[in-house]
Amino acid sequence: MPVPKDEVLFFSGSSHPALAEKVAQEAGLELGKIDLGVFPDREIFARVRENVRGRDVFVLQTIARHPNRYLMELLLIVDAVKRAAARSVVAIIPYFGYSRQDRRDRPRVPITAKLVADLLQAAGVKQVVTMDLHTDQLQGFFNIPVDGLHARPKLIEAFRSMAGDDLVVATPDVGSVKLAHAYATELGVDLVIVDKERVDASCVKTTAVIGDVKGKDVLLADDMCSTAGTLVSAAKACHEKGARRIIAAVTHGLFVGESIKRIEASPIEALIVSDTVPLNEEAAGSKKVFHASVASQFGQAIQCILSAKSISSMYYCCV
């Protein structure tokens, strides 16, 4: 049975207020009043200024830019509404921070993504809605429903407005093959794999291009861009193999360090990025970076939850 809108509240943390406003509008909701701040000793403070008793609450917070602060802020908001007798709490997390720390790849390191999942559940989150997790296996870290949305439809829409007819999709590394295959299938084109070797945390060396890119418009598809080392390395490899134009599409634009300078100096003609993470000043000022908003998808997901409809139906017919 659909939940009446007057029994629903939507709150935003301080990480991405612009996206929160768009999502609230798409979902037909208003942003709830909340006080967020920092004490002189740098402890975080949160106070909800709405009556949440017996109501379903959605909280949007993207865990990027200042992940430690924003994660803690999200936990405090959830705890506050749970202690005020909210009926349920759904966390809308456009970018799930710490997702790359998902395994013990060397001795004596934490599995931080699992720890974050435990913290969210302990705080009282009953459902998580996120977008393009670094690996789908992260859903197994939760004992609550996790709905993963895809930025692909919006990014492809923007790509089609830029590209020509002779297309190919390339994955910048082997780890992104599944994502790139989904792009290639939707576009109805071939898939190329660019193999890489990571020298260190910020340096990547391309070892091979598997497939034909000569004379074609290449879409480099990945889930995120942090230092841009992987994207730029793959773009250079495709350019050397005769690609006509190279356009990149990524869901999460973290753009740390010298990433934008690397992109500006690379063969990448345009980089399309969703708004799961707010653009920093350098990225916002780049003529190569183009925005594609995914607010409508989060708004639609909220409507699906409230009306007890399948979120999968947003992407697949008859689900």
Secondary structure, DSSP 4 states (H G I P E B T S, - for coil): -PPPGGGEEEEE-SS-HHHHHHHHHHHT--BPPEEEEE-TTS-EEEEE-S--TT-EEEEE----SSHHHHHHHHHHHHHHHHHTT-SEEEEEESS-TTTT--S--STT---HHHHHHHHHHHHT--EEEEES-S-GGGGGG-SS-EEEE-SHHHHHHHHHTT--SSEEEEESSGGGHHHHHHHHHHHT-EEEEEEEEEEETTEEEEEEEES--TTSEEEEEEEEESSSHHHHHHHHHHHHTT-SEEEEEEEEE---TTHHHHHHTSS--EEEEESSSPPPHHHHT-TTEEEE--HHHHHHHHHHHHTT--GGGGTSTT-
